[in-house]
Amino acid sequence: MYALLIYIAFEDPQPTSRPTSHQLNKKNKKHKKKIAPKNASPSDASITPSTANRDKWVDVDSPLIPPVVDAWARAIRETVKDPTRIRADVPHLQRGYAYPDPNSLAGLSLDQQAKKLCAWLGLRPAVYSKSFVDAGQRPPTANGAAWRCVLTLDSSTILPIEPFFATPEAKETKASKLRTAVKELFGDQLAARLRGPPGVVYWHDTQLQCQDDKIVDLDPDIIKQIIWELFEHNFRFELCSLDLAAAPSEYVDHTSAVARQDAVRNIWEGCKLIIWDDPFPRYDANFQGETINNRMGSLEKLQSLMKSWPDVPSAIADGSFYGVTDNETQERLEYDIVLFYCQSFYDFFGRPPILPHRIPQLLNRAG
């Protein structure tokens, strides 16, 4: 229900041939002429063309983006981006993002980041609460365009002046479909947020003052932390969604679905999918561990899950970290696992996966 409404509101184009860089530059120039008057400031546009139309296979060029783990960075480059590979197992309506795309936020001006991060932190508790679904179910998702609109929090667009009543003669507009989608996805929390902007929002245990729908004196370290958390949470829920799509026989009834879900969660320290109000992580762990030995536990658990996925390579089906002492062989198996993940995600969802990133280097980290 949730994903269906969002998809109707903002339907992503089908994964056909990708435009050339010349075509993208030409398109961006046209778009800039439409939205940037002569006296416009950099913060006048809520989404810059470079953010909205960026190449989603690479991170934006921003100091706010923490580094990707080497194996994952190489694997995403080597993923075969052939639209004929995309499977029909996952409906188009369920291929969106559980949370905002961090790259779309990192590429904004500081003024727009203060606005959109104020919106996100205001919605964060409600969005996370909807992520806890029954085993074998996917959380509600939205495509990139819908998330960008929601974080703009334009009440004149999202909340109708007059309610829409469906009749045989009436036809919903794009705006009315968006309103319905937003209401279904976020419920009363978003309506309350639009009725009155919060005076404060919270990032873990830190209270942030807001004025005019913007966070006041936004700390760059907090921006980095929010960006990292969005990378990490999107990655975790994408891995869960991929396993649900790739191994349906493991979710045939409630008992097996719960057992499989537990196996997926066990990939991460503490078996948590959501880093709620826990202290922000201070060191790299799981897939981001500093050494192959630190990463091996998560890799072995993912490898075990992959043996139920279609077209699993023999290197993964038969390979093992056990008893292997040389780092080169271990890292070769790591790369095989990571590449198969990236390729499988594209094959099922028709878009690049969001990858795990290392803990950001903070300017004011103590200790």
C-alpha positions as CSV (number, residue, x, y, z in Angstrom):
1,M,0.0,0.0,0.0
2,Y,2.7,2.5,1.1
3,A,5.1,1.8,-1.8
4,L,2.2,1.8,-4.3
5,L,1.1,5.3,-3.5
6,I,4.6,6.7,-3.6
7,Y,5.3,5.1,-6.9
8,I,2.1,6.6,-8.5
9,A,3.1,10.0,-7.2
10,F,6.7,9.9,-8.6
11,E,7.4,7.2,-11.1
12,D,11.0,6.6,-11.9
13,P,12.0,6.2,-15.5
14,Q,12.6,2.7,-16.7
15,P,16.2,1.5,-16.8
16,T,16.9,2.0,-20.5
17,S,20.1,3.2,-22.1
18,R,22.0,5.8,-20.1
19,P,22.4,9.3,-21.6
20,T,25.8,10.4,-22.6
21,S,27.7,13.0,-20.5
22,H,27.2,15.5,-23.3
23,Q,23.4,15.0,-23.1
24,L,23.4,15.3,-19.3
25,N,25.4,18.5,-19.5
26,K,23.0,19.9,-22.1
27,K,20.0,18.9,-20.0
28,N,21.5,20.5,-16.9
29,K,22.2,23.7,-18.6
30,K,18.6,23.9,-19.8
31,H,17.4,23.2,-16.3
32,K,19.7,25.9,-14.8
33,K,18.2,28.5,-17.1
34,K,14.7,27.6,-15.8
35,I,15.5,27.8,-12.1
36,A,18.3,30.2,-11.6
37,P,17.4,33.9,-12.3
38,K,20.3,36.4,-12.6
39,N,20.1,37.5,-9.0
40,A,19.6,34.1,-7.5
41,S,21.8,32.9,-4.6
42,P,23.2,29.4,-4.4
43,S,20.7,28.5,-1.7
44,D,17.6,29.6,-3.8
45,A,17.1,26.2,-5.4
46,S,16.1,23.3,-3.1
47,I,17.7,20.8,-5.4
48,T,20.6,21.6,-7.6
49,P,20.6,20.0,-11.1
50,S,23.9,18.3,-10.2
51,T,22.2,16.6,-7.2
52,A,18.9,15.7,-8.9
53,N,20.5,14.4,-12.1
54,R,23.8,13.0,-10.8
55,D,25.3,9.7,-11.7
56,K,24.0,7.4,-8.9
57,W,26.8,4.9,-9.4
58,V,29.3,7.2,-7.7
59,D,29.2,9.3,-4.6
60,V,28.9,13.1,-4.9
61,D,32.2,14.9,-4.6
62,S,31.9,16.3,-1.1
63,P,34.0,16.3,2.0
64,L,30.9,15.3,3.9
65,I,31.0,11.8,2.2
66,P,33.0,9.3,4.2
67,P,35.2,6.9,2.2
68,V,33.7,3.7,0.9
69,V,35.5,0.4,1.8
70,D,37.9,-0.4,-1.1
71,A,36.4,-3.8,-2.1
72,W,32.9,-2.2,-2.4
73,A,34.2,0.7,-4.4
74,R,35.9,-1.6,-6.9
75,A,32.8,-3.9,-7.0
76,I,30.4,-1.1,-7.8
77,R,32.6,-0.1,-10.8
78,E,32.6,-3.7,-12.1
79,T,28.9,-4.3,-11.8
80,V,27.4,-5.1,-15.1
81,K,24.8,-2.4,-15.8
82,D,22.8,-4.2,-18.4
83,P,19.0,-3.5,-18.2
84,T,18.2,-6.9,-19.8
85,R,19.6,-8.5,-16.6
86,I,16.9,-6.9,-14.4
87,R,14.5,-9.4,-13.0
88,A,10.7,-9.1,-12.5
89,D,10.8,-10.6,-9.0
90,V,10.6,-7.2,-7.2
91,P,7.7,-4.9,-8.4
92,H,8.8,-1.4,-9.5
93,L,6.7,-0.1,-6.6
94,Q,9.1,-1.7,-4.0
95,R,12.5,-0.6,-5.5
96,G,12.7,2.7,-3.7
97,Y,14.7,3.8,-0.6
98,A,13.7,3.1,3.0
99,Y,15.4,6.4,4.0
100,P,16.6,9.5,2.1
101,D,19.6,9.0,-0.2
102,P,22.5,10.5,1.6
103,N,24.2,11.7,-1.6
104,S,21.2,13.9,-2.3
105,L,21.8,15.7,1.0
106,A,25.6,15.9,0.8
107,G,25.5,17.7,-2.5
108,L,23.4,20.6,-1.2
109,S,24.4,24.1,0.0
110,L,24.8,24.5,3.8
111,D,21.6,26.6,3.9
112,Q,19.6,23.8,2.2
113,Q,21.2,21.1,4.4
114,A,20.1,23.1,7.5
115,K,16.5,23.0,6.1
116,K,16.4,19.4,4.9
117,L,18.2,17.9,7.9
118,C,15.8,19.8,10.1
119,A,13.0,18.1,8.2
120,W,14.7,14.7,8.3
121,L,15.5,14.8,12.1
122,G,11.9,15.8,12.7
123,L,10.6,12.8,10.7
124,R,13.4,10.4,11.8
125,P,11.5,8.8,14.7
126,A,8.4,8.2,12.7
127,V,10.3,6.8,9.7
128,Y,12.3,4.5,11.9
129,S,9.2,3.2,13.7
130,K,7.7,2.2,10.4
131,S,10.9,0.2,9.6
132,F,10.0,-2.5,12.2
133,V,7.8,-4.8,10.1
134,D,6.9,-8.4,10.5
135,A,9.5,-11.0,9.3
136,G,9.2,-11.5,5.6
137,Q,7.8,-8.0,4.9
138,R,9.5,-5.0,3.5
139,P,9.3,-1.5,5.1
140,P,7.6,1.2,3.1
141,T,9.9,2.9,0.6
142,A,9.9,6.0,-1.6
143,N,11.8,6.9,-4.7
144,G,14.4,9.7,-4.7
145,A,12.0,12.3,-6.1
146,A,9.4,11.6,-3.4
147,W,12.0,11.8,-0.6
148,R,13.3,15.1,-2.0
149,C,9.8,16.6,-2.0
150,V,9.1,15.3,1.5
151,L,12.2,16.8,2.9
152,T,11.4,20.2,1.4
153,L,8.3,20.1,3.6
154,D,6.3,22.4,1.3
155,S,3.0,22.4,3.1
156,S,1.2,24.2,0.3
157,T,2.1,21.2,-2.0
158,I,1.7,18.4,0.5
159,L,-1.4,19.5,2.5
160,P,-4.4,20.4,0.3
161,I,-6.3,23.6,0.7
162,E,-9.4,21.7,-0.1
163,P,-9.7,17.9,0.3
164,F,-9.8,15.8,-2.8
165,F,-12.9,13.6,-3.2
166,A,-12.6,10.9,-5.8
167,T,-15.6,10.6,-8.1
168,P,-16.0,8.9,-11.5
169,E,-15.7,12.2,-13.2
170,A,-12.8,13.5,-11.2
171,K,-9.1,12.8,-11.9
172,E,-6.4,13.0,-9.4
173,T,-3.5,15.4,-10.1
174,K,0.1,14.7,-9.5
175,A,0.0,16.9,-6.4
176,S,-3.1,15.2,-4.9
177,K,-1.4,11.8,-5.4
178,L,1.7,13.1,-3.6
179,R,-0.5,14.3,-0.7
180,T,-2.1,10.9,-0.4
181,A,1.3,9.1,-0.7
182,V,2.9,11.3,2.0
183,K,-0.1,10.8,4.4
184,E,0.0,7.1,4.0
185,L,3.8,6.9,4.4
186,F,4.2,9.2,7.4
187,G,0.7,9.6,8.8
188,D,0.0,12.0,11.6
189,Q,3.6,12.7,12.4
190,L,4.2,14.6,9.1
191,A,0.9,16.4,9.3
192,A,1.8,17.6,12.8
193,R,5.3,18.7,11.5
194,L,3.7,20.8,8.8
195,R,1.2,22.4,11.1
196,G,3.9,23.9,13.2
197,P,7.7,23.7,12.8
198,P,9.6,22.3,15.8
199,G,11.6,24.6,18.0
200,V,14.1,21.8,18.4
201,V,15.1,18.5,16.8
202,Y,17.3,15.8,18.2
203,W,20.4,14.0,16.9
204,H,20.9,11.1,19.3
205,D,21.3,12.9,22.7
206,T,22.1,16.3,21.1
207,Q,19.4,19.0,21.0
208,L,19.5,21.2,18.0
209,Q,17.8,24.6,17.9
210,C,15.6,25.4,14.8
211,Q,14.5,28.7,13.4
212,D,12.4,29.2,10.2
213,D,12.5,25.4,9.5
214,K,16.3,25.3,9.6
215,I,18.8,24.1,12.1
216,V,20.7,27.0,13.6
217,D,24.5,26.9,13.5
218,L,24.6,23.4,12.1
219,D,27.8,21.6,13.1
220,P,29.6,20.0,10.2
221,D,30.4,17.0,12.3
222,I,26.7,16.4,12.9
223,I,26.1,16.6,9.1
224,K,28.8,14.0,8.6
225,Q,27.3,11.7,11.2
226,I,23.8,12.0,9.7
227,I,25.1,11.3,6.2
228,W,27.0,8.2,7.5
229,E,23.9,6.9,9.3
230,L,21.8,7.2,6.2
231,F,24.4,5.3,4.2
232,E,24.5,2.6,6.9
233,H,20.7,2.3,7.4
234,N,19.9,2.2,3.7
235,F,22.6,-0.4,3.2
236,R,21.3,-2.6,6.0
237,F,17.7,-2.5,4.8
238,E,18.7,-3.0,1.2
239,L,20.6,-6.1,2.2
240,C,17.4,-7.4,4.0
241,S,15.2,-6.6,1.0
242,L,17.6,-8.3,-1.4
243,D,17.7,-11.5,0.7
244,L,13.9,-11.4,0.8
245,A,13.8,-11.2,-3.0
246,A,16.7,-13.5,-3.7
247,A,15.8,-16.3,-1.3
248,P,11.9,-16.5,-1.1
249,S,12.1,-20.2,-0.2
250,E,13.6,-19.1,3.1
251,Y,10.5,-17.1,4.0
252,V,7.7,-19.5,3.2
253,D,6.1,-19.4,6.6
254,H,6.3,-17.3,9.8
255,T,8.7,-19.6,11.6
256,S,11.2,-19.8,8.7
257,A,10.9,-16.1,8.0
258,V,11.8,-15.2,11.7
259,A,14.7,-17.6,11.6
260,R,16.0,-16.1,8.3
261,Q,15.5,-12.5,9.5
262,D,17.5,-13.4,12.6
263,A,20.3,-14.8,10.4
264,V,20.4,-11.5,8.4
265,R,20.4,-9.3,11.5
266,N,23.2,-11.4,13.0
267,I,25.5,-10.0,10.3
268,W,25.9,-6.8,12.3
269,E,27.3,-6.4,15.8
270,G,24.5,-6.4,18.4
271,C,22.1,-7.9,15.7
272,K,20.6,-4.4,15.2
273,L,19.3,-2.9,11.9
274,I,18.7,0.5,13.4
275,I,21.1,2.6,15.4
276,W,18.5,4.4,17.3
277,D,19.6,6.5,20.2
278,D,22.8,4.5,20.8
279,P,26.0,6.5,21.0
280,F,27.3,7.3,17.6
281,P,29.9,4.6,16.6
282,R,33.5,5.6,17.1
283,Y,35.2,2.8,15.2
284,D,34.7,0.8,12.0
285,A,33.2,-2.6,12.4
286,N,31.3,-5.3,10.4
287,F,32.0,-4.8,6.6
288,Q,34.0,-1.6,7.3
289,G,36.5,-3.2,9.7
290,E,40.0,-2.0,9.4
291,T,41.5,-5.4,8.5
292,I,40.2,-8.4,6.7
293,N,40.1,-10.3,10.0
294,N,37.8,-7.6,11.4
295,R,35.5,-7.9,8.4
296,M,35.6,-11.6,8.1
297,G,32.7,-12.3,10.6
298,S,30.2,-10.2,8.6
299,L,31.5,-11.5,5.3
300,E,31.1,-15.2,6.3
301,K,27.5,-14.6,7.4
302,L,26.6,-12.9,4.2
303,Q,28.3,-15.6,2.2
304,S,26.2,-18.2,4.0
305,L,23.0,-16.3,3.1
306,M,24.1,-16.0,-0.6
307,K,24.2,-19.7,-1.0
308,S,20.4,-19.6,-1.2
309,W,20.5,-16.8,-3.9
310,P,20.2,-17.6,-7.6
311,D,23.3,-17.9,-9.8
312,V,25.7,-17.9,-6.9
313,P,29.3,-18.2,-8.2
314,S,31.2,-21.3,-7.3
315,A,33.9,-19.2,-5.6
316,I,31.2,-18.2,-3.0
317,A,29.4,-21.6,-2.9
318,D,32.6,-23.5,-2.4
319,G,35.0,-20.9,-1.0
320,S,35.8,-20.5,2.7
321,F,37.8,-18.2,5.0
322,Y,38.3,-21.0,7.4
323,G,41.9,-22.2,7.5
324,V,43.1,-19.5,5.0
325,T,45.9,-17.4,6.4
326,D,47.2,-15.4,3.5
327,N,45.5,-12.0,3.2
328,E,45.5,-12.0,-0.6
329,T,43.3,-15.1,-0.8
330,Q,41.0,-13.8,1.9
331,E,40.6,-10.5,0.2
332,R,39.9,-12.2,-3.1
333,L,37.0,-14.0,-1.5
334,E,35.8,-10.8,0.1
335,Y,35.7,-9.2,-3.3
336,D,33.8,-12.1,-4.9
337,I,31.2,-11.7,-2.1
338,V,30.9,-8.0,-2.5
339,L,30.7,-8.1,-6.3
340,F,28.0,-10.7,-6.2
341,Y,26.1,-8.5,-3.7
342,C,26.3,-5.4,-6.0
343,Q,25.4,-7.4,-9.1
344,S,22.5,-9.2,-7.4
345,F,21.1,-6.0,-6.1
346,Y,21.2,-4.4,-9.5
347,D,19.6,-7.5,-11.1
348,F,16.7,-7.4,-8.6
349,F,16.2,-3.7,-8.1
350,G,17.4,-2.1,-11.3
351,R,19.5,0.5,-9.6
352,P,22.8,0.7,-7.8
353,P,22.9,-0.3,-4.1
354,I,23.9,2.1,-1.4
355,L,27.2,0.9,0.0
356,P,28.7,0.8,3.5
357,H,31.0,3.7,4.3
358,R,33.7,4.1,7.0
359,I,33.0,6.1,10.1
360,P,33.6,9.8,9.3
361,Q,36.7,11.7,10.5
362,L,35.2,14.3,12.8
363,L,36.7,17.8,13.4
364,N,36.0,17.9,17.1
365,R,36.3,14.2,18.1
366,A,37.6,13.9,21.6
367,G,39.8,11.0,22.8
